[in-house]
Amino acid sequence: MTDDGTTTAAATGTLGYEQARDELIEVVRRLEAGGTSLEDSLALWERGEELAKVCRHWLEGARARLDAALAGPAAPGPDAGDTAAGAG
């Protein structure tokens, strides 16, 4: 049913990084432990893929923010070059 898939996607999108990471760790533990049916294993795998996407989204956002913060102050203004040239 598409409503269930949409609801799951919306709920996954509201997870914070730490929540998604912790749930992903639990999914991996359950899969590694075995003892689940094929259907349950497949559902766990699909949930793990969703959670990995959430984590990747958060990490990419964090990387972009860090890159922007690092690039901002490092860019010299037009006065920086003039001051250095005038001092010499």
Residue pairs with C-beta under 8 A, 6 or more apart in sequence:
8 50
9 50
12 20
12 50
12 51
12 53
12 54
13 54
15 23
15 51
15 54
16 58
17 54
17 55
17 58
17 59
20 51
20 54
20 55
20 58
21 51
21 55
23 47
23 51
24 48
24 51
24 52
24 55
27 44
27 47
27 48
27 51
28 48
30 36
30 44
31 41
31 44
31 45
31 48
36 44
